[in-house]
Amino acid sequence: MSAPHYPAGHALLDGKVAVVTASAGAGIGQATARRCLEEGAQVVISDTHERRLGETLEALKSDHADAVAAVPCDVTDEAQVQQLIETAVGTFGRLDVMINNAGLGGTRSILEMSDDEWTKVLDVTLNGTFRCTRAAVKQMVEQGGGGAVVNNASVIGWRAQEGQAHYAAAKAGVMALTRCAALDVAAHNIRVNAVAPSLAMHPHLVKVTSDELLAELTRREAFGRYAEPWEVANVMVFLASDYSSYLTGEVISVSSQHP
């Protein structure tokens, strides 16, 4: 089954300022940054890969000019996270939406997994989401409240998959962090939600997953295909927008998977 038609923007984020982490390249982060721009937001993109970040910035600027800026950021470094938020506010005046897309995976049996492999995945995927969420909601509170945080989890946070103990633990942690952080900031009218994609195709996934596993995962999807990154981005934009004003602490599955 072919992917559906790419939808036009409808100003869902008009007047808002958004930050999107891990947005270089051709994955969910870049697709989300583009959708935010198409929905009227001013956007700061970030990534650890400075060359790819620059290429992505130029590609987005060709359609959206000065509505987009870029800041290199390693989410495992607290100082860089603070600089990311400060630059967004300094460039566009405020912060309304924080989209935490940064994550690190890989495949390794727990029989062979080292402490370093475990810790690295947890530090980027879970701790990085925590650092960025904390910095963002502090800024939103300082502005007087209001805003949205959208985290990228995964159905692996719910479902077991061989060789994914570190990634699954991190993504399950992102889900729990989302639910608890939502309660912490609800009094400030800040919403915290997450998406949990099942199978969204992007170049990094191809590098770390075998053809056999990709074929098996695709067969499990009701539509018989993987999601396009922009299909996940659309749900992230919905959670960032005022259309989801009564949703907080929720994890939305972006999946057509069946048992």
ROTORBA-943502 format. One record per atom (N, C-alpha, C, O): residue in three letters; x, y, z. Coordinates in steps of 0.2 Angstrom, whole numbers, padded with zeros to 4 digits, always signed. Atoms other than C-alpha are relative to their C-alpha. Example, Ala and Ser with C-alpha at 12.3 -4.5 7.8 and 13.67 -1.06 7.14 Angstrom:
REM ROTORBA-943502
ala+0004-0006+0000;ala+0062-0022+0039;ala+0004+0006+0000;ala+0009+0005+0003;ser-0004-0006-0001;ser+0068-0005+0036;ser-0004+0005+0003;ser-0001+0011+0004;
This chain:
REM ROTORBA-943502
met+0004-0006+0000;met+0000+0000+0000;met+0004+0006+0000;met+0009+0007+0004;ser-0004-0006+0001;ser+0007+0017-0005;ser-0002+0005+0006;ser-0007+0004+0009;ala+0001-0005-0005;ala+0009+0031+0007;ala-0006+0005-0002;ala-0006+0006-0008;pro+0005-0005+0002;pro-0005+0044+0008;pro+0003+0006-0003;pro+0009+0008-0002;his-0002-0006+0003;his-0005+0061+0000;his+0003+0005+0006;his+0000+0005+0011;tyr-0003-0005-0005;tyr+0006+0074+0010;tyr-0005+0006+0001;tyr-0006+0009-0004;pro+0005-0005-0001;pro-0006+0086+0018;pro+0003+0007+0000;pro+0009+0008+0002;ala-0002-0007-0001;ala-0005+0105+0017;ala-0001+0002+0007;ala-0004-0001+0011;gly+0000-0003-0006;gly-0002+0115+0032;gly-0007+0004+0001;gly-0010+0007-0004;his+0006-0003-0001;his-0017+0123+0041;his+0001+0005+0006;his-0003+0007+0010;ala-0002-0005-0005;ala-0008+0136+0053;ala-0001-0003+0007;ala-0003+0001+0011;leu+0001+0003-0007;leu-0009+0124+0068;leu+0005+0003+0005;leu+0003+0003+0011;leu-0005-0003-0005;leu+0006+0132+0076;leu+0002+0007-0002;leu+0007+0010+0000;asp-0001-0006+0002;asp+0004+0149+0069;asp+0002+0005+0006;asp-0001+0005+0011;gly-0002-0005-0005;gly+0014+0162+0080;gly+0004-0004+0006;gly+0006+0000+0011;lys-0004+0004-0006;lys+0023+0148+0091;lys+0007-0001-0002;lys+0009-0001-0008;val-0007+0002+0001;val+0041+0145+0093;val+0002-0007+0003;val+0000-0009+0008;ala-0001+0007-0002;ala+0047+0127+0093;ala+0008-0002-0001;ala+0011+0001-0005;val-0006+0003+0000;val+0063+0118+0096;val+0000-0008-0001;val-0004-0011+0002;val+0001+0007+0002;val+0066+0101+0088;val+0007-0003+0000;val+0012-0001-0003;thr-0006+0003+0000;thr+0081+0090+0093;thr+0001-0006-0005;thr-0004-0008-0007;ala-0002+0006+0005;ala+0090+0077+0082;ala-0004+0001-0006;ala-0007-0003-0009;ser+0004-0002+0006;ser+0083+0086+0067;ser+0004+0000-0007;ser+0001+0002-0012;ala-0004+0000+0006;ala+0097+0084+0054;ala-0002-0006-0003;ala-0004-0011+0000;gly+0001+0006+0004;gly+0096+0072+0040;gly-0007-0001-0002;gly-0011+0004-0003;ala+0007+0002+0004;ala+0080+0063+0033;ala-0005-0003+0005;ala-0009-0007+0002;gly+0004+0004-0005;gly+0072+0056+0049;gly-0006+0004+0002;gly-0008+0009+0000;ile+0006-0003-0003;ile+0057+0060+0060;ile+0002+0007+0002;ile-0003+0012+0002;gly-0001-0007-0002;gly+0066+0076+0067;gly+0000+0005-0005;gly-0003+0010-0004;gln+0000-0005+0005;gln+0069+0084+0051;gln-0007+0001-0003;gln-0010+0006-0005;ala+0007+0000+0003;ala+0051+0079+0045;ala-0004+0005+0005;ala-0009+0008+0003;thr+0004-0004-0004;thr+0044+0087+0061;thr+0002+0007+0000;thr-0003+0011+0000;ala-0002-0007+0000;ala+0054+0103+0060;ala-0003+0003-0007;ala-0006+0008-0006;arg+0004-0003+0006;arg+0047+0105+0042;arg-0007+0001+0001;arg-0010+0006-0001;arg+0008+0000-0001;arg+0029+0101+0047;arg-0001+0006+0005;arg-0006+0010+0004;cys+0001-0006-0004;cys+0031+0114+0061;cys+0000+0007-0004;cys-0004+0011-0003;leu-0001-0006+0004;leu+0037+0127+0049;leu-0006+0001-0005;leu-0009+0006-0006;glu+0006-0001+0004;glu+0023+0123+0037;glu-0007+0001+0003;glu-0011+0004+0000;glu+0005-0002-0004;glu+0011+0125+0051;glu+0000+0007+0003;glu-0004+0009+0008;gly-0001-0007-0002;gly+0017+0143+0054;gly+0004+0001+0006;gly+0005+0007+0008;ala-0005-0001-0005;ala+0030+0140+0068;ala+0006+0003-0002;ala+0008+0002-0008;gln-0007-0001+0001;gln+0047+0148+0070;gln+0003-0006+0003;gln+0001-0008+0009;val-0003+0006-0003;val+0059+0134+0073;val+0007+0000+0000;val+0011+0003-0004;val-0007+0001-0001;val+0076+0130+0080;val+0001-0007+0000;val-0002-0011+0004;ile-0002+0007+0001;ile+0083+0114+0074;ile+0007-0001+0004;ile+0011+0003+0004;ser-0007+0002-0003;ser+0098+0105+0083;ser+0001-0007-0001;ser-0003-0011-0003;asp-0002+0007+0001;asp+0108+0090+0081;asp+0008+0000+0002;asp+0011+0005+0003;thr-0007+0001-0001;thr+0126+0083+0086;thr+0004+0001-0006;thr+0010+0002-0006;his-0004+0000+0006;his+0131+0082+0068;his-0001+0007-0004;his-0006+0008-0007;glu+0001-0007+0002;glu+0135+0100+0063;glu+0000+0000-0008;glu-0004+0005-0010;arg+0000-0001+0008;arg+0138+0097+0044;arg-0007-0002-0002;arg-0010+0002-0006;arg+0007+0002+0002;arg+0121+0088+0042;arg-0005+0005+0003;arg-0010+0006-0001;leu+0004-0005-0002;leu+0113+0101+0053;leu+0000+0006-0004;leu-0005+0009-0006;gly-0001-0006+0004;gly+0120+0115+0042;gly-0004-0002-0007;gly-0007+0003-0010;glu+0004+0002+0007;glu+0113+0105+0026;glu-0007+0000+0001;glu-0011+0003-0003;thr+0007+0000-0001;thr+0096+0103+0034;thr-0002+0007+0001;thr-0008+0009-0002;leu+0002-0008-0001;leu+0096+0122+0039;leu-0001+0003-0007;leu-0006+0006-0008;glu+0001-0003+0007;glu+0099+0127+0021;glu-0006-0003-0004;glu-0009+0001-0007;ala+0006+0003+0004;ala+0086+0115+0014;ala-0006+0003+0003;ala-0011+0005-0001;leu+0006-0003-0003;leu+0073+0122+0026;leu+0000+0007-0001;leu-0006+0010-0002;lys+0000-0007+0002;lys+0078+0140+0023;lys-0002+0002-0007;lys-0005+0007-0008;ser+0002-0001+0007;ser+0075+0138+0005;ser-0007+0001-0001;ser-0010+0005-0005;asp+0007-0001+0000;asp+0057+0137+0009;asp-0003+0005+0005;asp-0008+0007+0004;his+0003-0004-0005;his+0055+0146+0025;his+0005+0006+0003;his+0003+0009+0008;ala-0004-0006-0002;ala+0069+0159+0026;ala+0002+0001+0007;ala+0005-0004+0010;asp-0002-0002-0007;asp+0072+0167+0043;asp-0004-0003+0005;asp-0003-0001+0011;ala+0005+0003-0005;ala+0058+0157+0051;ala+0004-0006+0004;ala+0001-0009+0008;val-0003+0006-0003;val+0071+0143+0055;val+0008+0002+0002;val+0011+0006-0002;ala-0007+0000-0002;ala+0088+0143+0064;ala+0003-0006+0003;ala-0001-0011+0004;ala-0003+0006-0002;ala+0100+0130+0070;ala+0005+0001+0005;ala+0009+0006+0005;val-0005+0000-0005;val+0111+0126+0085;val+0002-0007+0001;val-0002-0011+0003;pro-0002+0007-0001;pro+0122+0111+0087;pro-0001-0001+0008;pro+0000+0003+0012;cys+0001+0002-0007;cys+0118+0102+0103;cys+0000-0007+0001;cys-0003-0011-0002;asp-0001+0007-0003;asp+0123+0086+0112;asp-0005+0000+0006;asp-0003+0003+0011;val+0005+0000-0005;val+0108+0082+0123;val+0003-0004+0007;val+0000-0003+0012;thr-0003+0002-0006;thr+0120+0073+0135;thr+0004+0005+0004;thr+0007+0003+0009;asp-0004-0005-0003;asp+0129+0089+0139;asp-0005+0006+0003;asp-0008+0009-0001;glu+0004-0004-0003;glu+0119+0100+0151;glu+0001+0008-0002;glu-0004+0011-0004;ala-0002-0007+0002;ala+0128+0116+0146;ala-0003+0001-0007;ala-0005+0007-0009;gln+0002-0001+0007;gln+0124+0113+0127;gln-0008+0000+0000;gln-0011+0004-0004;val+0008+0000-0001;val+0105+0110+0132;val-0002+0007+0002;val-0007+0010-0001;gln+0001-0007-0002;gln+0105+0127+0141;gln+0001+0005-0006;gln-0003+0009-0007;gln-0002-0004+0006;gln+0113+0135+0126;gln-0005+0000-0005;gln-0007+0005-0008;leu+0005+0001+0006;leu+0100+0128+0114;leu-0006+0004+0002;leu-0009+0007-0002;ile+0006-0004-0002;ile+0085+0135+0124;ile+0002+0007+0000;ile-0003+0011-0002;glu-0002-0008+0000;glu+0094+0152+0127;glu+0000+0003-0007;glu-0002+0008-0008;thr+0000-0002+0007;thr+0097+0153+0108;thr-0006+0001-0003;thr-0008+0006-0006;ala+0007+0000+0003;ala+0079+0149+0104;ala-0003+0006+0002;ala-0006+0010-0002;val+0004-0006-0003;val+0073+0163+0116;val+0003+0006-0003;val+0000+0011-0004;gly-0004-0006+0003;gly+0087+0175+0110;gly-0002+0001-0007;gly-0002+0007-0009;thr+0002-0001+0007;thr+0082+0172+0092;thr-0007+0002-0002;thr-0008+0007-0006;phe+0008+0000+0002;phe+0063+0171+0092;phe-0004+0003+0006;phe-0010+0004+0005;gly+0003-0004-0005;gly+0059+0179+0109;gly-0003-0004+0005;gly-0005-0001+0011;arg+0003+0004-0005;arg+0051+0164+0118;arg+0001-0007-0002;arg+0004-0009-0007;leu+0001+0008+0002;leu+0048+0145+0118;leu-0007-0002+0002;leu-0009-0001+0007;asp+0007+0003-0001;asp+0031+0137+0116;asp+0000-0007-0001;asp-0004-0010+0002;val+0000+0007+0001;val+0035+0120+0110;val+0007-0003+0000;val+0012-0001-0003;met-0006+0003+0000;met+0049+0108+0114;met-0001-0007-0002;met-0005-0011+0000;ile+0001+0007+0003;ile+0050+0092+0103;ile+0007-0004+0001;ile+0012-0002-0002;asn-0006+0004-0001;asn+0062+0079+0110;asn+0000-0006-0004;asn-0003-0011-0003;asn-0001+0005+0005;asn+0067+0068+0096;asn+0006-0004+0001;asn+0007-0009-0002;ala-0007+0003-0001;ala+0085+0064+0101;ala-0001-0007+0003;ala-0004-0008+0008;gly+0000+0007-0003;gly+0088+0045+0104;gly+0005-0004-0004;gly+0008-0002-0009;leu-0006+0004+0003;leu+0101+0032+0101;leu-0002-0008+0001;leu-0005-0010+0007;gly+0002+0007-0001;gly+0097+0013+0098;gly+0006-0004-0002;gly+0012-0003-0001;gly-0005+0005+0002;gly+0107-0002+0091;gly-0003-0007+0002;gly-0008-0007+0006;thr+0002+0007-0002;thr+0105-0021+0093;thr+0005-0004+0003;thr+0011-0004+0001;arg-0005+0004-0004;arg+0114-0031+0106;arg-0003-0004+0005;arg-0008-0002+0009;ser+0003+0004-0005;ser+0109-0046+0116;ser+0003+0002+0007;ser+0009+0004+0008;ile-0002-0002-0007;ile+0110-0043+0135;ile+0005-0004+0002;ile+0009-0003+0007;leu-0006+0005-0002;leu+0122-0058+0136;leu+0007+0003-0002;leu+0012+0002+0001;glu-0007-0003+0002;glu+0135-0047+0127;glu+0000+0007+0001;glu+0005+0010+0000;met+0000-0008-0001;met+0130-0029+0131;met+0004+0002+0006;met+0004-0001+0011;ser-0005-0003-0005;ser+0143-0019+0140;ser-0004+0006+0004;ser-0009+0008+0002;asp+0002-0006-0004;asp+0140-0006+0154;asp+0000+0006-0005;asp-0005+0010-0004;asp-0001-0006+0004;asp+0146+0007+0141;asp-0006+0001-0005;asp-0009+0006-0006;glu+0005+0000+0005;glu+0133+0002+0128;glu-0007+0001+0003;glu-0011+0005+0000;trp+0006-0002-0004;trp+0119+0002+0141;trp-0001+0007+0001;trp-0006+0010+0000;thr+0000-0007-0003;thr+0124+0019+0148;thr-0001+0005-0006;thr-0005+0010-0005;lys+0000-0004+0006;lys+0126+0027+0131;lys-0007+0001-0002;lys-0009+0007-0004;val+0006+0000+0003;val+0109+0023+0125;val-0005+0003+0005;val-0009+0007+0003;leu+0004-0003-0006;leu+0101+0028+0142;leu+0001+0007+0000;leu-0004+0011+0001;asp-0002-0007-0001;asp+0110+0044+0142;asp-0003+0005-0005;asp-0005+0010-0004;val+0003-0004+0006;val+0105+0050+0125;val-0008+0000+0000;val-0011+0005+0000;thr+0008+0001+0002;thr+0087+0043+0124;thr-0004+0002+0006;thr-0009+0005+0005;leu+0004-0002-0006;leu+0081+0045+0142;leu+0002+0006+0004;leu-0001+0011+0005;asn-0003-0006-0004;asn+0093+0057+0151;asn-0001+0006-0004;asn-0002+0012-0002;gly+0001-0005+0004;gly+0093+0068+0136;gly-0007+0003+0000;gly-0007+0009-0001;thr+0007-0002+0000;thr+0074+0069+0135;thr-0001+0004+0007;thr-0005+0009+0007;phe+0001-0003-0007;phe+0074+0073+0154;phe+0003+0007+0000;phe+0000+0012+0002;arg-0003-0006+0000;arg+0087+0087+0152;arg-0003+0005-0004;arg-0004+0011-0002;cys+0004-0004+0005;cys+0078+0095+0137;cys-0007+0002+0003;cys-0009+0008+0002;thr+0007-0002-0003;thr+0061+0094+0146;thr+0001+0005+0005;thr-0003+0010+0006;arg-0001-0005-0006;arg+0068+0102+0162;arg+0001+0007-0002;arg-0002+0011+0000;ala-0002-0007+0002;ala+0076+0116+0153;ala-0006+0004-0004;ala-0007+0010-0003;ala+0005-0003+0003;ala+0061+0119+0142;ala-0006+0002+0004;ala-0008+0008+0004;val+0005-0002-0004;val+0048+0119+0155;val+0002+0006+0005;val-0003+0010+0007;lys-0002-0005-0004;lys+0058+0130+0166;lys-0001+0007-0003;lys-0003+0012-0001;gln+0001-0006+0004;gln+0058+0143+0152;gln-0007+0002-0001;gln-0009+0008+0000;met+0007-0001+0001;met+0040+0141+0149;met-0003+0003+0006;met-0007+0008+0006;val+0003-0003-0007;val+0036+0144+0168;val+0003+0007+0000;val-0001+0012+0003;glu-0003-0006+0000;glu+0048+0159+0167;glu-0004+0005-0004;glu-0005+0011-0002;gln+0004-0004+0004;gln+0037+0166+0153;gln-0007+0002+0002;gln-0010+0006-0001;gly+0006-0001-0003;gly+0022+0165+0163;gly-0005-0006-0001;gly-0011-0006+0000;gly+0004+0006+0000;gly+0016+0147+0159;gly-0002-0001-0007;gly-0002+0004-0012;gly+0002+0001+0006;gly+0009+0139+0144;gly+0005-0003-0004;gly+0011-0002-0004;gly-0005+0003+0004;gly+0017+0128+0131;gly-0001-0008+0000;gly-0005-0011+0003;ala+0001+0007+0001;ala+0019+0110+0125;ala+0007-0004-0001;ala+0011-0001-0004;val-0006+0005+0001;val+0033+0096+0126;val-0003-0006-0003;val-0008-0009-0001;val+0001+0006+0004;val+0032+0082+0114;val+0006-0005+0000;val+0011-0003-0003;asn-0006+0005+0000;asn+0043+0067+0117;asn-0001-0006-0005;asn-0006-0008-0007;asn+0001+0006+0005;asn+0047+0053+0104;asn+0002-0006+0004;asn+0008-0007+0006;ala-0001+0007-0003;ala+0045+0036+0113;ala+0001-0005-0006;ala+0003-0004-0011;ser+0000+0005+0005;ser+0043+0020+0104;ser-0005-0006+0002;ser-0005-0007+0008;val+0004+0005-0002;val+0031+0005+0104;val+0005-0005+0004;val+0002-0010+0007;ile-0005+0005-0003;ile+0047-0005+0110;ile+0000+0002+0008;ile+0002-0003+0011;gly+0001-0001-0007;gly+0043+0004+0127;gly-0005-0004+0003;gly-0006-0005+0009;trp+0005+0005-0003;trp+0028-0008+0128;trp+0001-0007-0002;trp+0000-0012+0001;arg+0000+0007+0003;arg+0033-0023+0117;arg+0007-0002+0000;arg+0012+0001-0002;ala-0007+0002+0000;ala+0048-0034+0119;ala+0002-0002-0007;ala-0001-0004-0012;gln-0003+0001+0006;gln+0060-0036+0105;gln+0007-0002+0001;gln+0011+0001+0005;glu-0007+0002-0001;glu+0076-0046+0104;glu+0006+0005-0001;glu+0005+0008-0006;gly-0006-0004+0001;gly+0092-0037+0107;gly-0001+0008+0001;gly+0003+0012-0001;gln+0002-0007-0001;gln+0083-0021+0112;gln-0001+0002+0008;gln-0004+0007+0009;ala+0001-0001-0007;ala+0085-0021+0131;ala+0001+0007+0002;ala-0003+0010+0006;his-0002-0007-0001;his+0094-0004+0132;his-0005+0005-0003;his-0007+0009+0001;tyr+0004-0005+0003;tyr+0083+0005+0120;tyr-0007-0001+0002;tyr-0010+0004+0004;ala+0006+0001-0002;ala+0067-0003+0126;ala-0001+0003+0007;ala-0006+0007+0009;ala+0000-0003-0007;ala+0071+0002+0144;ala+0000+0008+0000;ala-0003+0011+0004;ala+0000-0008+0001;ala+0075+0020+0138;ala-0006+0003-0002;ala-0009+0008+0001;lys+0007-0003+0002;lys+0059+0022+0129;lys-0005-0001+0005;lys-0010+0003+0005;ala+0005+0000-0006;ala+0049+0015+0143;ala+0001+0005+0005;ala-0004+0008+0008;gly-0002-0006-0005;gly+0058+0028+0154;gly-0003+0006-0003;gly-0006+0010+0001;val+0002-0006+0003;val+0053+0041+0142;val-0008+0001+0001;val-0011+0006+0002;met+0007+0000-0001;met+0035+0036+0143;met-0002+0002+0007;met-0007+0006+0009;ala+0002-0001-0007;ala+0035+0036+0162;ala+0002+0008+0002;ala-0002+0011+0006;leu-0002-0007-0001;leu+0045+0053+0162;leu-0006+0005-0003;leu-0008+0010+0001;thr+0005-0004+0003;thr+0031+0060+0151;thr-0006+0001+0004;thr-0009+0006+0006;arg+0006+0000-0004;arg+0017+0055+0162;arg+0001+0004+0007;arg-0003+0008+0009;cys-0001-0003-0006;cys+0025+0061+0178;cys+0002+0008-0001;cys-0001+0012+0003;ala-0001-0007+0001;ala+0032+0078+0171;ala-0006+0003-0002;ala-0007+0009+0000;ala+0006-0003+0002;ala+0015+0081+0164;ala-0004+0003+0007;ala-0007+0008+0007;leu+0003-0002-0006;leu+0008+0082+0182;leu+0004+0005+0004;leu+0001+0010+0007;asp-0005-0005-0003;asp+0023+0092+0188;asp-0002+0007-0002;asp-0001+0012+0001;val+0000-0006+0003;val+0019+0106+0176;val-0007+0002-0002;val-0008+0007-0005;ala+0007-0001+0002;ala+0000+0105+0174;ala-0003+0007+0002;ala-0006+0010-0001;ala+0002-0007-0003;ala-0003+0120+0186;ala+0003+0006-0004;ala+0000+0011-0003;his-0002-0005+0004;his+0007+0130+0174;his-0002+0000-0007;his+0000+0004-0012;asn+0004+0000+0007;asn-0004+0126+0159;asn+0005-0003-0005;asn+0005-0001-0011;ile-0005+0003+0005;ile+0011+0116+0151;ile-0002-0007-0001;ile-0003-0011+0004;arg+0002+0007+0002;arg+0006+0100+0142;arg+0007-0004-0002;arg+0011-0002-0005;val-0005+0004+0002;val+0018+0085+0141;val-0003-0007-0003;val-0006-0010+0001;asn+0003+0006+0003;asn+0014+0071+0129;asn+0006-0004-0004;asn+0011-0001-0005;ala-0005+0003+0004;ala+0023+0058+0118;ala-0003-0004-0005;ala-0009-0006-0005;val+0002+0005+0006;val+0022+0048+0102;val+0004-0006+0001;val+0009-0006+0004;ala-0003+0006+0000;ala+0026+0030+0101;ala+0000-0004-0007;ala-0005-0007-0008;pro+0000+0003+0006;pro+0030+0025+0083;pro+0002-0007+0000;pro+0005-0010+0004;ser-0002+0007+0000;ser+0031+0007+0078;ser+0006-0001-0006;ser+0011-0003-0004;leu-0005+0001+0005;leu+0040+0007+0061;leu+0000+0006-0005;leu-0004+0006-0009;ala-0001-0005+0004;ala+0045+0023+0053;ala+0007+0000-0004;ala+0012-0001-0001;met-0006+0001+0004;met+0058+0022+0039;met+0004+0006-0001;met+0002+0011-0002;his-0004-0006+0001;his+0073+0033+0039;his+0007-0003-0001;his+0008-0009+0001;pro-0007+0003+0001;pro+0092+0030+0034;pro+0003-0003+0006;pro+0006-0008+0005;his-0004+0003-0005;his+0098+0027+0051;his-0003-0007+0002;his+0001-0012+0004;leu+0003+0007-0002;leu+0085+0012+0054;leu+0003-0005-0005;leu+0004-0011-0003;val-0003+0005+0005;val+0092+0004+0038;val+0007-0002+0002;val+0008-0008+0001;lys-0007+0001-0001;lys+0110+0005+0044;lys+0000-0005+0006;lys+0004-0009+0007;val-0001+0004-0006;val+0106-0004+0061;val-0005-0006+0000;val-0005-0009+0005;thr+0005+0005+0000;thr+0092-0016+0056;thr+0001-0004-0006;thr+0002-0002-0012;ser-0001+0004+0005;ser+0094-0031+0045;ser-0006+0000-0005;ser-0012+0002-0003;asp+0006+0000+0005;asp+0083-0033+0029;asp-0005-0005+0002;asp-0011-0004+0001;glu+0005+0005-0003;glu+0075-0049+0037;glu-0004+0003+0005;glu-0010+0002+0005;leu+0004-0002-0005;leu+0070-0040+0052;leu-0005+0006-0002;leu-0011+0006+0000;leu+0004-0005+0003;leu+0063-0025+0042;leu-0006-0003-0003;leu-0011-0001-0003;ala+0005+0004+0004;ala+0053-0037+0031;ala-0005-0003+0005;ala-0011-0002+0004;glu+0004+0002-0005;glu+0046-0045+0047;glu-0004+0005+0003;glu-0010+0004+0004;leu+0004-0005-0003;leu+0041-0029+0055;leu-0005+0003-0004;leu-0010+0005-0002;thr+0005-0002+0005;thr+0033-0023+0039;thr-0006-0004+0000;thr-0012-0002-0001;arg+0006+0004+0001;arg+0022-0038+0038;arg-0004+0000+0006;arg-0010-0001+0005;arg+0004-0001-0006;arg+0016-0035+0056;arg-0005+0006-0001;arg-0010+0007+0003;glu+0004-0006+0001;glu+0009-0018+0050;glu-0007-0001-0004;glu-0006-0004-0009;ala+0007+0001+0004;ala-0010-0018+0045;ala+0000+0003-0007;ala-0003+0000-0011;phe+0000-0003+0007;phe-0006-0007+0030;phe+0005-0003-0004;phe+0006-0001-0010;gly-0005+0004+0004;gly+0008-0018+0025;gly+0006+0004-0003;gly+0009+0003-0007;arg-0006-0004+0002;arg+0021-0004+0024;arg+0002+0004+0007;arg-0002+0004+0012;tyr-0002-0004-0005;tyr+0031+0007+0036;tyr-0003+0007+0000;tyr-0005+0009-0006;ala+0003-0006+0000;ala+0026+0024+0041;ala+0006+0005-0003;ala+0012+0004-0002;glu-0005-0005+0002;glu+0034+0039+0032;glu+0001+0005+0006;glu-0003+0006+0010;pro-0001-0005-0005;pro+0043+0051+0044;pro-0005+0005+0001;pro-0006+0007+0007;trp+0004-0006-0001;trp+0031+0065+0041;trp-0007-0003+0003;trp-0011+0001+0005;glu+0006+0002-0003;glu+0016+0054+0046;glu+0001+0000+0008;glu-0004+0001+0011;val-0001-0001-0007;val+0024+0053+0064;val+0000+0007+0002;val-0003+0009+0007;ala-0001-0007-0002;ala+0028+0071+0063;ala-0007+0004+0000;ala-0008+0008+0004;asn+0007-0003+0000;asn+0009+0075+0059;asn-0003-0001+0007;asn-0006+0004+0010;val+0003+0002-0006;val+0005+0067+0076;val+0003+0005+0005;val+0000+0007+0010;met-0004-0004-0005;met+0019+0077+0085;met-0003+0007-0001;met-0004+0011+0004;val+0003-0007+0001;val+0012+0093+0077;val-0007+0001+0004;val-0008+0006+0007;phe+0006+0000-0003;phe-0005+0089+0083;phe+0000+0001+0008;phe-0003+0005+0011;leu-0001+0000-0007;leu+0001+0086+0101;leu+0003+0007+0002;leu+0002+0009+0008;ala-0003-0007-0001;ala+0011+0103+0100;ala-0005+0005-0001;ala-0004+0011+0002;ser+0005-0005+0002;ser-0005+0112+0094;ser-0005+0001+0005;ser-0006-0003+0010;asp+0006-0001-0004;asp-0020+0119+0103;asp-0005-0005-0001;asp-0010-0005+0003;tyr+0005+0005+0001;tyr-0030+0105+0095;tyr+0000-0005+0005;tyr-0005-0009+0006;ser+0000+0005-0005;ser-0024+0094+0109;ser+0000+0003+0007;ser+0004+0001+0012;ser+0000-0004-0006;ser-0027+0107+0123;ser-0002-0004+0006;ser+0000-0002+0012;tyr+0002+0003-0006;tyr-0035+0094+0135;tyr+0004-0007+0000;tyr+0002-0011+0004;leu-0005+0006+0000;leu-0021+0080+0132;leu+0006+0002+0004;leu+0010+0006+0002;thr-0007-0001-0003;thr-0007+0079+0144;thr+0001-0007+0004;thr-0003-0010+0006;gly-0002+0006-0003;gly+0003+0064+0151;gly-0002-0006-0004;gly-0002-0012-0002;glu+0002+0006+0004;glu-0002+0053+0136;glu+0005-0002-0005;glu+0010+0002-0007;val-0005+0003+0005;val+0008+0042+0125;val-0005-0003-0006;val-0008-0007-0005;ile+0004+0001+0006;ile+0000+0041+0107;ile+0004-0005-0004;ile+0009-0003-0007;ser-0003+0005+0005;ser+0004+0025+0097;ser-0001+0002-0007;ser-0007+0003-0009;val+0000-0002+0007;val+0008+0030+0079;val+0002-0007-0003;val+0008-0008-0005;ser-0001+0007+0002;ser+0006+0012+0073;ser-0006-0003-0004;ser-0011-0001-0002;ser+0006+0004+0003;ser-0004+0000+0062;ser+0002-0007+0002;ser-0001-0012-0002;gln-0002+0007-0001;gln+0004-0015+0070;gln-0006-0004+0003;gln-0010-0001+0007;his+0005+0005-0003;his-0007-0030+0075;his+0004-0006+0003;his+0010-0007+0001;pro-0004+0006-0004;pro-0002-0045+0086;pro+0003-0005-0005;pro+0006-0010-0003;
